[in-house]
Amino acid sequence: MSKKQEIIKRMLDMQSKFIEIEQSGKFSTEDYYDSDGESELARYKREFDELATQLVDLAHEEKGSHR
């Protein structure tokens, strides 16, 4: 599996887990908007953003373009 495929798979897994947790009501509104904190959701959003950035960088490398 390529690095891009691994990242996409991880992001899809994370998205499914997030939807499941969100629907369970585990997160409060404060948790949802806390991007800088150390809550589970804040860490989750940072990891997801990092993976998305890695994916964009890999796509640019593949096409030989620059950001």
PQR file of N, CA, C, O and H, with PARSE charges and radii, in Angstrom:
ATOM      1  N   MET A   1       0.852  -1.169   0.000 -0.4000 1.5000
ATOM      2  CA  MET A   1       0.000   0.000   0.000 -0.0000 2.0000
ATOM      3  C   MET A   1       0.901   1.237   0.000  0.5500 1.7000
ATOM      4  O   MET A   1       1.875   1.299   0.750 -0.5500 1.4000
ATOM      5  N   SER A   2       0.580   2.203  -0.829 -0.4000 1.5000
ATOM      6  CA  SER A   2       1.381   3.424  -0.905 -0.0000 2.0000
ATOM      7  C   SER A   2       1.135   4.293   0.324  0.5500 1.7000
ATOM      8  O   SER A   2       0.154   4.113   1.046 -0.5500 1.4000
ATOM      9  H   SER A   2      -0.211   2.153  -1.438  0.4000 1.0000
ATOM     10  N   LYS A   3       2.035   5.228   0.544 -0.4000 1.5000
ATOM     11  CA  LYS A   3       1.915   6.153   1.681 -0.0000 2.0000
ATOM     12  C   LYS A   3       0.596   6.938   1.587  0.5500 1.7000
ATOM     13  O   LYS A   3      -0.090   7.133   2.590 -0.5500 1.4000
ATOM     14  H   LYS A   3       2.832   5.375  -0.042  0.4000 1.0000
ATOM     15  N   LYS A   4       0.254   7.382   0.377 -0.4000 1.5000
ATOM     16  CA  LYS A   4      -1.007   8.118   0.195 -0.0000 2.0000
ATOM     17  C   LYS A   4      -2.198   7.244   0.584  0.5500 1.7000
ATOM     18  O   LYS A   4      -3.115   7.702   1.265 -0.5500 1.4000
ATOM     19  H   LYS A   4       0.812   7.223  -0.438  0.4000 1.0000
ATOM     20  N   GLN A   5      -2.179   5.997   0.153 -0.4000 1.5000
ATOM     21  CA  GLN A   5      -3.282   5.095   0.475 -0.0000 2.0000
ATOM     22  C   GLN A   5      -3.376   4.845   1.979  0.5500 1.7000
ATOM     23  O   GLN A   5      -4.473   4.755   2.532 -0.5500 1.4000
ATOM     24  H   GLN A   5      -1.434   5.625  -0.401  0.4000 1.0000
ATOM     25  N   GLU A   6      -2.222   4.733   2.635 -0.4000 1.5000
ATOM     26  CA  GLU A   6      -2.213   4.542   4.088 -0.0000 2.0000
ATOM     27  C   GLU A   6      -2.821   5.748   4.794  0.5500 1.7000
ATOM     28  O   GLU A   6      -3.610   5.598   5.727 -0.5500 1.4000
ATOM     29  H   GLU A   6      -1.331   4.806   2.186  0.4000 1.0000
ATOM     30  N   ILE A   7      -2.452   6.942   4.343 -0.4000 1.5000
ATOM     31  CA  ILE A   7      -2.988   8.166   4.958 -0.0000 2.0000
ATOM     32  C   ILE A   7      -4.488   8.255   4.727  0.5500 1.7000
ATOM     33  O   ILE A   7      -5.241   8.565   5.651 -0.5500 1.4000
ATOM     34  H   ILE A   7      -1.812   7.064   3.585  0.4000 1.0000
ATOM     35  N   ILE A   8      -4.925   7.990   3.515 -0.4000 1.5000
ATOM     36  CA  ILE A   8      -6.355   8.053   3.203 -0.0000 2.0000
ATOM     37  C   ILE A   8      -7.125   7.042   4.043  0.5500 1.7000
ATOM     38  O   ILE A   8      -8.186   7.361   4.579 -0.5500 1.4000
ATOM     39  H   ILE A   8      -4.313   7.739   2.765  0.4000 1.0000
ATOM     40  N   LYS A   9      -6.602   5.833   4.160 -0.4000 1.5000
ATOM     41  CA  LYS A   9      -7.260   4.809   4.973 -0.0000 2.0000
ATOM     42  C   LYS A   9      -7.362   5.271   6.418  0.5500 1.7000
ATOM     43  O   LYS A   9      -8.416   5.134   7.040 -0.5500 1.4000
ATOM     44  H   LYS A   9      -5.740   5.574   3.724  0.4000 1.0000
ATOM     45  N   ARG A  10      -6.282   5.816   6.955 -0.4000 1.5000
ATOM     46  CA  ARG A  10      -6.277   6.299   8.340 -0.0000 2.0000
ATOM     47  C   ARG A  10      -7.303   7.419   8.519  0.5500 1.7000
ATOM     48  O   ARG A  10      -8.033   7.441   9.510 -0.5500 1.4000
ATOM     49  H   ARG A  10      -5.426   5.927   6.450  0.4000 1.0000
ATOM     50  N   MET A  11      -7.360   8.344   7.564 -0.4000 1.5000
ATOM     51  CA  MET A  11      -8.314   9.452   7.657 -0.0000 2.0000
ATOM     52  C   MET A  11      -9.756   8.947   7.598  0.5500 1.7000
ATOM     53  O   MET A  11     -10.611   9.441   8.332 -0.5500 1.4000
ATOM     54  H   MET A  11      -6.767   8.326   6.759  0.4000 1.0000
ATOM     55  N   LEU A  12     -10.030   7.981   6.746 -0.4000 1.5000
ATOM     56  CA  LEU A  12     -11.384   7.429   6.656 -0.0000 2.0000
ATOM     57  C   LEU A  12     -11.758   6.693   7.941  0.5500 1.7000
ATOM     58  O   LEU A  12     -12.890   6.796   8.415 -0.5500 1.4000
ATOM     59  H   LEU A  12      -9.334   7.580   6.150  0.4000 1.0000
ATOM     60  N   ASP A  13     -10.800   5.950   8.501 -0.4000 1.5000
ATOM     61  CA  ASP A  13     -11.045   5.281   9.783 -0.0000 2.0000
ATOM     62  C   ASP A  13     -11.336   6.299  10.873  0.5500 1.7000
ATOM     63  O   ASP A  13     -12.259   6.125  11.670 -0.5500 1.4000
ATOM     64  H   ASP A  13      -9.881   5.867   8.116  0.4000 1.0000
ATOM     65  N   MET A  14     -10.536   7.369  10.901 -0.4000 1.5000
ATOM     66  CA  MET A  14     -10.732   8.421  11.900 -0.0000 2.0000
ATOM     67  C   MET A  14     -12.090   9.085  11.723  0.5500 1.7000
ATOM     68  O   MET A  14     -12.776   9.378  12.702 -0.5500 1.4000
ATOM     69  H   MET A  14      -9.787   7.510  10.254  0.4000 1.0000
ATOM     70  N   GLN A  15     -12.475   9.321  10.478 -0.4000 1.5000
ATOM     71  CA  GLN A  15     -13.757   9.968  10.208 -0.0000 2.0000
ATOM     72  C   GLN A  15     -14.914   9.098  10.702  0.5500 1.7000
ATOM     73  O   GLN A  15     -15.862   9.600  11.307 -0.5500 1.4000
ATOM     74  H   GLN A  15     -11.918   9.083   9.682  0.4000 1.0000
ATOM     75  N   SER A  16     -14.831   7.802  10.441 -0.4000 1.5000
ATOM     76  CA  SER A  16     -15.882   6.890  10.904 -0.0000 2.0000
ATOM     77  C   SER A  16     -15.971   6.882  12.423  0.5500 1.7000
ATOM     78  O   SER A  16     -17.064   6.917  12.987 -0.5500 1.4000
ATOM     79  H   SER A  16     -14.062   7.395   9.949  0.4000 1.0000
ATOM     80  N   LYS A  17     -14.812   6.836  13.085 -0.4000 1.5000
ATOM     81  CA  LYS A  17     -14.792   6.835  14.542 -0.0000 2.0000
ATOM     82  C   LYS A  17     -15.350   8.151  15.086  0.5500 1.7000
ATOM     83  O   LYS A  17     -16.107   8.153  16.057 -0.5500 1.4000
ATOM     84  H   LYS A  17     -13.924   6.808  12.626  0.4000 1.0000
ATOM     85  N   PHE A  18     -14.974   9.275  14.455 -0.4000 1.5000
ATOM     86  CA  PHE A  18     -15.468  10.572  14.895 -0.0000 2.0000
ATOM     87  C   PHE A  18     -16.992  10.629  14.804  0.5500 1.7000
ATOM     88  O   PHE A  18     -17.653  11.082  15.739 -0.5500 1.4000
ATOM     89  H   PHE A  18     -14.359   9.273  13.666  0.4000 1.0000
ATOM     90  N   ILE A  19     -17.543  10.177  13.698 -0.4000 1.5000
ATOM     91  CA  ILE A  19     -18.997  10.203  13.517 -0.0000 2.0000
ATOM     92  C   ILE A  19     -19.677   9.358  14.593  0.5500 1.7000
ATOM     93  O   ILE A  19     -20.696   9.753  15.159 -0.5500 1.4000
ATOM     94  H   ILE A  19     -17.006   9.809  12.939  0.4000 1.0000
ATOM     95  N   GLU A  20     -19.102   8.205  14.860 -0.4000 1.5000
ATOM     96  CA  GLU A  20     -19.653   7.320  15.885 -0.0000 2.0000
ATOM     97  C   GLU A  20     -19.638   8.000  17.262  0.5500 1.7000
ATOM     98  O   GLU A  20     -20.636   7.964  17.982 -0.5500 1.4000
ATOM     99  H   GLU A  20     -18.274   7.884  14.401  0.4000 1.0000
ATOM    100  N   ILE A  21     -18.519   8.613  17.621 -0.4000 1.5000
ATOM    101  CA  ILE A  21     -18.400   9.278  18.921 -0.0000 2.0000
ATOM    102  C   ILE A  21     -19.302  10.505  18.980  0.5500 1.7000
ATOM    103  O   ILE A  21     -19.948  10.759  19.996 -0.5500 1.4000
ATOM    104  H   ILE A  21     -17.709   8.642  17.035  0.4000 1.0000
ATOM    105  N   GLU A  22     -19.343  11.259  17.893 -0.4000 1.5000
ATOM    106  CA  GLU A  22     -20.178  12.468  17.864 -0.0000 2.0000
ATOM    107  C   GLU A  22     -21.650  12.106  18.060  0.5500 1.7000
ATOM    108  O   GLU A  22     -22.366  12.781  18.801 -0.5500 1.4000
ATOM    109  H   GLU A  22     -18.819  11.053  17.068  0.4000 1.0000
ATOM    110  N   GLN A  23     -22.094  11.055  17.405 -0.4000 1.5000
ATOM    111  CA  GLN A  23     -23.487  10.652  17.521 -0.0000 2.0000
ATOM    112  C   GLN A  23     -23.820  10.092  18.900  0.5500 1.7000
ATOM    113  O   GLN A  23     -24.980  10.097  19.313 -0.5500 1.4000
ATOM    114  H   GLN A  23     -21.513  10.507  16.803  0.4000 1.0000
ATOM    115  N   SER A  24     -22.809   9.613  19.606 -0.4000 1.5000
ATOM    116  CA  SER A  24     -23.038   9.084  20.953 -0.0000 2.0000
ATOM    117  C   SER A  24     -23.220  10.203  21.974  0.5500 1.7000
ATOM    118  O   SER A  24     -23.675   9.958  23.092 -0.5500 1.4000
ATOM    119  H   SER A  24     -21.867   9.610  19.271  0.4000 1.0000
ATOM    120  N   GLY A  25     -22.860  11.449  21.587 -0.4000 1.5000
ATOM    121  CA  GLY A  25     -22.982  12.585  22.484 -0.0000 2.0000
ATOM    122  C   GLY A  25     -21.834  12.715  23.468  0.5500 1.7000
ATOM    123  O   GLY A  25     -21.950  13.430  24.463 -0.5500 1.4000
ATOM    124  H   GLY A  25     -22.490  11.647  20.679  0.4000 1.0000
ATOM    125  N   LYS A  26     -20.730  12.034  23.204 -0.4000 1.5000
ATOM    126  CA  LYS A  26     -19.588  12.043  24.117 -0.0000 2.0000
ATOM    127  C   LYS A  26     -18.929  13.419  24.208  0.5500 1.7000
ATOM    128  O   LYS A  26     -18.420  13.784  25.268 -0.5500 1.4000
ATOM    129  H   LYS A  26     -20.636  11.453  22.395  0.4000 1.0000
ATOM    130  N   PHE A  27     -18.930  14.188  23.119 -0.4000 1.5000
ATOM    131  CA  PHE A  27     -18.264  15.483  23.099 -0.0000 2.0000
ATOM    132  C   PHE A  27     -19.249  16.612  23.351  0.5500 1.7000
ATOM    133  O   PHE A  27     -20.380  16.594  22.866 -0.5500 1.4000
ATOM    134  H   PHE A  27     -19.344  13.892  22.258  0.4000 1.0000
ATOM    135  N   SER A  28     -18.797  17.595  24.120 -0.4000 1.5000
ATOM    136  CA  SER A  28     -19.608  18.782  24.365 -0.0000 2.0000
ATOM    137  C   SER A  28     -19.308  19.817  23.281  0.5500 1.7000
ATOM    138  O   SER A  28     -18.374  19.653  22.497 -0.5500 1.4000
ATOM    139  H   SER A  28     -17.878  17.609  24.514  0.4000 1.0000
ATOM    140  N   THR A  29     -20.093  20.864  23.245 -0.4000 1.5000
ATOM    141  CA  THR A  29     -19.858  21.947  22.294 -0.0000 2.0000
ATOM    142  C   THR A  29     -18.491  22.573  22.539  0.5500 1.7000
ATOM    143  O   THR A  29     -17.784  22.919  21.592 -0.5500 1.4000
ATOM    144  H   THR A  29     -20.853  20.997  23.881  0.4000 1.0000
ATOM    145  N   GLU A  30     -18.117  22.719  23.811 -0.4000 1.5000
ATOM    146  CA  GLU A  30     -16.810  23.285  24.152 -0.0000 2.0000
ATOM    147  C   GLU A  30     -15.686  22.406  23.596  0.5500 1.7000
ATOM    148  O   GLU A  30     -14.703  22.911  23.053 -0.5500 1.4000
ATOM    149  H   GLU A  30     -18.691  22.437  24.580  0.4000 1.0000
ATOM    150  N   ASP A  31     -15.842  21.091  23.735 -0.4000 1.5000
ATOM    151  CA  ASP A  31     -14.847  20.153  23.193 -0.0000 2.0000
ATOM    152  C   ASP A  31     -14.726  20.313  21.684  0.5500 1.7000
ATOM    153  O   ASP A  31     -13.624  20.297  21.135 -0.5500 1.4000
ATOM    154  H   ASP A  31     -16.641  20.681  24.176  0.4000 1.0000
ATOM    155  N   TYR A  32     -15.854  20.465  21.026 -0.4000 1.5000
ATOM    156  CA  TYR A  32     -15.876  20.534  19.567 -0.0000 2.0000
ATOM    157  C   TYR A  32     -15.075  21.722  19.045  0.5500 1.7000
ATOM    158  O   TYR A  32     -14.396  21.616  18.024 -0.5500 1.4000
ATOM    159  H   TYR A  32     -16.749  20.478  21.472  0.4000 1.0000
ATOM    160  N   TYR A  33     -15.155  22.866  19.754 -0.4000 1.5000
ATOM    161  CA  TYR A  33     -14.472  24.067  19.285 -0.0000 2.0000
ATOM    162  C   TYR A  33     -13.103  24.283  19.927  0.5500 1.7000
ATOM    163  O   TYR A  33     -12.453  25.293  19.656 -0.5500 1.4000
ATOM    164  H   TYR A  33     -15.707  22.952  20.583  0.4000 1.0000
ATOM    165  N   ASP A  34     -12.658  23.365  20.761 -0.4000 1.5000
ATOM    166  CA  ASP A  34     -11.352  23.457  21.415 -0.0000 2.0000
ATOM    167  C   ASP A  34     -10.294  22.837  20.504  0.5500 1.7000
ATOM    168  O   ASP A  34     -10.068  21.628  20.543 -0.5500 1.4000
ATOM    169  H   ASP A  34     -13.186  22.544  20.981  0.4000 1.0000
ATOM    170  N   SER A  35      -9.651  23.663  19.689 -0.4000 1.5000
ATOM    171  CA  SER A  35      -8.636  23.163  18.758 -0.0000 2.0000
ATOM    172  C   SER A  35      -7.242  23.172  19.356  0.5500 1.7000
ATOM    173  O   SER A  35      -6.372  22.423  18.913 -0.5500 1.4000
ATOM    174  H   SER A  35      -9.835  24.646  19.657  0.4000 1.0000
ATOM    175  N   ASP A  36      -7.021  24.011  20.359 -0.4000 1.5000
ATOM    176  CA  ASP A  36      -5.681  24.184  20.913 -0.0000 2.0000
ATOM    177  C   ASP A  36      -5.452  23.395  22.195  0.5500 1.7000
ATOM    178  O   ASP A  36      -4.316  23.288  22.658 -0.5500 1.4000
ATOM    179  H   ASP A  36      -7.728  24.620  20.719  0.4000 1.0000
ATOM    180  N   GLY A  37      -6.498  22.848  22.767 -0.4000 1.5000
ATOM    181  CA  GLY A  37      -6.387  22.174  24.055 -0.0000 2.0000
ATOM    182  C   GLY A  37      -5.821  20.771  23.956  0.5500 1.7000
ATOM    183  O   GLY A  37      -5.307  20.358  22.916 -0.5500 1.4000
ATOM    184  H   GLY A  37      -7.421  22.935  22.391  0.4000 1.0000
ATOM    185  N   GLU A  38      -5.926  20.053  25.054 -0.4000 1.5000
ATOM    186  CA  GLU A  38      -5.412  18.698  25.129 -0.0000 2.0000
ATOM    187  C   GLU A  38      -6.521  17.655  25.261  0.5500 1.7000
ATOM    188  O   GLU A  38      -6.269  16.513  25.644 -0.5500 1.4000
ATOM    189  H   GLU A  38      -6.344  20.389  25.899  0.4000 1.0000
ATOM    190  N   SER A  39      -7.734  18.057  24.943 -0.4000 1.5000
ATOM    191  CA  SER A  39      -8.832  17.088  24.991 -0.0000 2.0000
ATOM    192  C   SER A  39      -8.635  16.056  23.889  0.5500 1.7000
ATOM    193  O   SER A  39      -7.877  16.269  22.943 -0.5500 1.4000
ATOM    194  H   SER A  39      -7.939  18.985  24.632  0.4000 1.0000
ATOM    195  N   GLU A  40      -9.322  14.954  24.030 -0.4000 1.5000
ATOM    196  CA  GLU A  40      -9.245  13.897  23.017 -0.0000 2.0000
ATOM    197  C   GLU A  40      -9.615  14.430  21.638  0.5500 1.7000
ATOM    198  O   GLU A  40      -8.958  14.110  20.648 -0.5500 1.4000
ATOM    199  H   GLU A  40      -9.938  14.781  24.798  0.4000 1.0000
ATOM    200  N   LEU A  41     -10.654  15.233  21.575 -0.4000 1.5000
ATOM    201  CA  LEU A  41     -11.115  15.770  20.301 -0.0000 2.0000
ATOM    202  C   LEU A  41     -10.118  16.758  19.704  0.5500 1.7000
ATOM    203  O   LEU A  41      -9.899  16.757  18.493 -0.5500 1.4000
ATOM    204  H   LEU A  41     -11.188  15.493  22.380  0.4000 1.0000
ATOM    205  N   ALA A  42      -9.516  17.594  20.534 -0.4000 1.5000
ATOM    206  CA  ALA A  42      -8.524  18.552  20.038 -0.0000 2.0000
ATOM    207  C   ALA A  42      -7.318  17.820  19.450  0.5500 1.7000
ATOM    208  O   ALA A  42      -6.818  18.186  18.387 -0.5500 1.4000
ATOM    209  H   ALA A  42      -9.694  17.594  21.518  0.4000 1.0000
ATOM    210  N   ARG A  43      -6.861  16.795  20.147 -0.4000 1.5000
ATOM    211  CA  ARG A  43      -5.735  15.995  19.629 -0.0000 2.0000
ATOM    212  C   ARG A  43      -6.123  15.297  18.334  0.5500 1.7000
ATOM    213  O   ARG A  43      -5.327  15.224  17.398 -0.5500 1.4000
ATOM    214  H   ARG A  43      -7.267  16.498  21.011  0.4000 1.0000
ATOM    215  N   TYR A  44      -7.327  14.793  18.285 -0.4000 1.5000
ATOM    216  CA  TYR A  44      -7.852  14.116  17.101 -0.0000 2.0000
ATOM    217  C   TYR A  44      -7.870  15.065  15.901  0.5500 1.7000
ATOM    218  O   TYR A  44      -7.436  14.700  14.808 -0.5500 1.4000
ATOM    219  H   TYR A  44      -7.974  14.852  19.045  0.4000 1.0000
ATOM    220  N   LYS A  45      -8.375  16.288  16.113 -0.4000 1.5000
ATOM    221  CA  LYS A  45      -8.456  17.249  15.012 -0.0000 2.0000
ATOM    222  C   LYS A  45      -7.070  17.645  14.521  0.5500 1.7000
ATOM    223  O   LYS A  45      -6.860  17.817  13.320 -0.5500 1.4000
ATOM    224  H   LYS A  45      -8.728  16.583  17.001  0.4000 1.0000
ATOM    225  N   ARG A  46      -6.118  17.790  15.450 -0.4000 1.5000
ATOM    226  CA  ARG A  46      -4.750  18.116  15.040 -0.0000 2.0000
ATOM    227  C   ARG A  46      -4.141  16.984  14.219  0.5500 1.7000
ATOM    228  O   ARG A  46      -3.491  17.235  13.204 -0.5500 1.4000
ATOM    229  H   ARG A  46      -6.289  17.650  16.425  0.4000 1.0000
ATOM    230  N   GLU A  47      -4.344  15.749  14.647 -0.4000 1.5000
ATOM    231  CA  GLU A  47      -3.808  14.609  13.886 -0.0000 2.0000
ATOM    232  C   GLU A  47      -4.432  14.550  12.498  0.5500 1.7000
ATOM    233  O   GLU A  47      -3.732  14.314  11.513 -0.5500 1.4000
ATOM    234  H   GLU A  47      -4.872  15.545  15.472  0.4000 1.0000
ATOM    235  N   PHE A  48      -5.736  14.762  12.413 -0.4000 1.5000
ATOM    236  CA  PHE A  48      -6.424  14.726  11.126 -0.0000 2.0000
ATOM    237  C   PHE A  48      -5.884  15.812  10.196  0.5500 1.7000
ATOM    238  O   PHE A  48      -5.658  15.566   9.011 -0.5500 1.4000
ATOM    239  H   PHE A  48      -6.305  14.954  13.213  0.4000 1.0000
ATOM    240  N   ASP A  49      -5.679  17.011  10.737 -0.4000 1.5000
ATOM    241  CA  ASP A  49      -5.121  18.120   9.951 -0.0000 2.0000
ATOM    242  C   ASP A  49      -3.703  17.792   9.466  0.5500 1.7000
ATOM    243  O   ASP A  49      -3.349  18.089   8.324 -0.5500 1.4000
ATOM    244  H   ASP A  49      -5.862  17.211  11.699  0.4000 1.0000
ATOM    245  N   GLU A  50      -2.901  17.182  10.333 -0.4000 1.5000
ATOM    246  CA  GLU A  50      -1.538  16.809   9.952 -0.0000 2.0000
ATOM    247  C   GLU A  50      -1.550  15.782   8.821  0.5500 1.7000
ATOM    248  O   GLU A  50      -0.757  15.868   7.884 -0.5500 1.4000
ATOM    249  H   GLU A  50      -3.189  16.941  11.260  0.4000 1.0000
ATOM    250  N   LEU A  51      -2.458  14.813   8.919 -0.4000 1.5000
ATOM    251  CA  LEU A  51      -2.567  13.808   7.862 -0.0000 2.0000
ATOM    252  C   LEU A  51      -3.012  14.447   6.549  0.5500 1.7000
ATOM    253  O   LEU A  51      -2.502  14.100   5.484 -0.5500 1.4000
ATOM    254  H   LEU A  51      -3.103  14.743   9.681  0.4000 1.0000
ATOM    255  N   ALA A  52      -3.955  15.371   6.624 -0.4000 1.5000
ATOM    256  CA  ALA A  52      -4.425  16.050   5.416 -0.0000 2.0000
ATOM    257  C   ALA A  52      -3.291  16.841   4.769  0.5500 1.7000
ATOM    258  O   ALA A  52      -3.162  16.850   3.545 -0.5500 1.4000
ATOM    259  H   ALA A  52      -4.369  15.652   7.489  0.4000 1.0000
ATOM    260  N   THR A  53      -2.478  17.499   5.575 -0.4000 1.5000
ATOM    261  CA  THR A  53      -1.338  18.253   5.051 -0.0000 2.0000
ATOM    262  C   THR A  53      -0.328  17.316   4.399  0.5500 1.7000
ATOM    263  O   THR A  53       0.201  17.618   3.330 -0.5500 1.4000
ATOM    264  H   THR A  53      -2.583  17.492   6.569  0.4000 1.0000
ATOM    265  N   GLN A  54      -0.059  16.181   5.041 -0.4000 1.5000
ATOM    266  CA  GLN A  54       0.855  15.198   4.459 -0.0000 2.0000
ATOM    267  C   GLN A  54       0.336  14.718   3.107  0.5500 1.7000
ATOM    268  O   GLN A  54       1.104  14.563   2.158 -0.5500 1.4000
ATOM    269  H   GLN A  54      -0.488  15.936   5.910  0.4000 1.0000
ATOM    270  N   LEU A  55      -0.956  14.489   3.029 -0.4000 1.5000
ATOM    271  CA  LEU A  55      -1.567  14.018   1.790 -0.0000 2.0000
ATOM    272  C   LEU A  55      -1.417  15.051   0.671  0.5500 1.7000
ATOM    273  O   LEU A  55      -1.096  14.703  -0.466 -0.5500 1.4000
ATOM    274  H   LEU A  55      -1.579  14.615   3.800  0.4000 1.0000
ATOM    275  N   VAL A  56      -1.649  16.308   0.998 -0.4000 1.5000
ATOM    276  CA  VAL A  56      -1.482  17.382   0.015 -0.0000 2.0000
ATOM    277  C   VAL A  56      -0.022  17.461  -0.438  0.5500 1.7000
ATOM    278  O   VAL A  56       0.257  17.589  -1.630 -0.5500 1.4000
ATOM    279  H   VAL A  56      -1.909  16.591   1.921  0.4000 1.0000
ATOM    280  N   ASP A  57       0.908  17.384   0.525 -0.4000 1.5000
ATOM    281  CA  ASP A  57       2.331  17.431   0.187 -0.0000 2.0000
ATOM    282  C   ASP A  57       2.733  16.278  -0.737  0.5500 1.7000
ATOM    283  O   ASP A  57       3.482  16.477  -1.693 -0.5500 1.4000
ATOM    284  H   ASP A  57       0.681  17.280   1.493  0.4000 1.0000
ATOM    285  N   LEU A  58       2.239  15.089  -0.452 -0.4000 1.5000
ATOM    286  CA  LEU A  58       2.542  13.932  -1.309 -0.0000 2.0000
ATOM    287  C   LEU A  58       1.975  14.125  -2.716  0.5500 1.7000
ATOM    288  O   LEU A  58       2.618  13.776  -3.706 -0.5500 1.4000
ATOM    289  H   LEU A  58       1.630  14.927   0.325  0.4000 1.0000
ATOM    290  N   ALA A  59       0.773  14.680  -2.792 -0.4000 1.5000
ATOM    291  CA  ALA A  59       0.174  14.930  -4.112 -0.0000 2.0000
ATOM    292  C   ALA A  59       1.002  15.947  -4.904  0.5500 1.7000
ATOM    293  O   ALA A  59       1.182  15.795  -6.112 -0.5500 1.4000
ATOM    294  H   ALA A  59       0.251  14.964  -1.987  0.4000 1.0000
ATOM    295  N   HIS A  60       1.503  16.981  -4.224 -0.4000 1.5000
ATOM    296  CA  HIS A  60       2.336  17.968  -4.900 -0.0000 2.0000
ATOM    297  C   HIS A  60       3.652  17.344  -5.362  0.5500 1.7000
ATOM    298  O   HIS A  60       4.118  17.624  -6.467 -0.5500 1.4000
ATOM    299  H   HIS A  60       1.356  17.104  -3.242  0.4000 1.0000
ATOM    300  N   GLU A  61       4.241  16.515  -4.537 -0.4000 1.5000
ATOM    301  CA  GLU A  61       5.464  15.822  -4.928 -0.0000 2.0000
ATOM    302  C   GLU A  61       5.222  14.956  -6.154  0.5500 1.7000
ATOM    303  O   GLU A  61       6.027  14.934  -7.085 -0.5500 1.4000
ATOM    304  H   GLU A  61       3.863  16.288  -3.640  0.4000 1.0000
ATOM    305  N   GLU A  62       4.116  14.251  -6.140 -0.4000 1.5000
ATOM    306  CA  GLU A  62       3.782  13.347  -7.241 -0.0000 2.0000
ATOM    307  C   GLU A  62       3.624  14.097  -8.555  0.5500 1.7000
ATOM    308  O   GLU A  62       4.032  13.616  -9.612 -0.5500 1.4000
ATOM    309  H   GLU A  62       3.462  14.269  -5.384  0.4000 1.0000
ATOM    310  N   LYS A  63       3.034  15.266  -8.474 -0.4000 1.5000
ATOM    311  CA  LYS A  63       2.791  16.058  -9.699 -0.0000 2.0000
ATOM    312  C   LYS A  63       3.930  17.016 -10.014  0.5500 1.7000
ATOM    313  O   LYS A  63       3.956  17.630 -11.081 -0.5500 1.4000
ATOM    314  H   LYS A  63       2.703  15.656  -7.615  0.4000 1.0000
ATOM    315  N   GLY A  64       4.870  17.142  -9.084 -0.4000 1.5000
ATOM    316  CA  GLY A  64       5.994  18.062  -9.327 -0.0000 2.0000
ATOM    317  C   GLY A  64       5.607  19.521  -9.200  0.5500 1.7000
ATOM    318  O   GLY A  64       6.277  20.394  -9.751 -0.5500 1.4000
ATOM    319  H   GLY A  64       4.849  16.643  -8.218  0.4000 1.0000
ATOM    320  N   SER A  65       4.536  19.792  -8.483 -0.4000 1.5000
ATOM    321  CA  SER A  65       4.103  21.176  -8.294 -0.0000 2.0000
ATOM    322  C   SER A  65       4.519  21.647  -6.911  0.5500 1.7000
ATOM    323  O   SER A  65       4.974  20.861  -6.079 -0.5500 1.4000
ATOM    324  H   SER A  65       3.991  19.083  -8.035  0.4000 1.0000
ATOM    325  N   HIS A  66       4.356  22.935  -6.681 -0.4000 1.5000
ATOM    326  CA  HIS A  66       4.743  23.526  -5.410 -0.0000 2.0000
ATOM    327  C   HIS A  66       3.546  24.177  -4.767  0.5500 1.7000
ATOM    328  O   HIS A  66       2.609  24.600  -5.443 -0.5500 1.4000
ATOM    329  H   HIS A  66       3.987  23.574  -7.356  0.4000 1.0000
ATOM    330  N   ARG A  67       3.589  24.253  -3.446 -0.4000 1.5000
ATOM    331  CA  ARG A  67       2.497  24.918  -2.729 -0.0000 2.0000
ATOM    332  C   ARG A  67       2.760  26.385  -2.668  0.5500 1.7000
ATOM    333  O   ARG A  67       1.961  27.133  -2.105 -0.5500 1.4000
ATOM    334  H   ARG A  67       4.351  23.909  -2.897  0.4000 1.0000
TER
END
